[in-house]
């Protein structure tokens, strides 16, 4: 049980060019605003919570969306 809890609460880190990733997310989800996607180093959790709320998605779903945007950004 502890392992699952630790994995769920593991810190998520933004990697790569966040501005490009945010642009891709805004393109896919027009309801996201600049303020929803505002990011400051070390405040990933705040960003995740804003996007979760705006998109009505779980934390894991939002992490998957951001990870997908990170992968796309790395390929360009």
Secondary structure, 3 states (H helix, E strand, C coil): CHHHHHHHCCCCCCCCCHHHHHHHHHHHCCCCCCCCCCCCCCCHHHHHHHHHHHHCCCHHHHHHHHHHHHHHHHHC
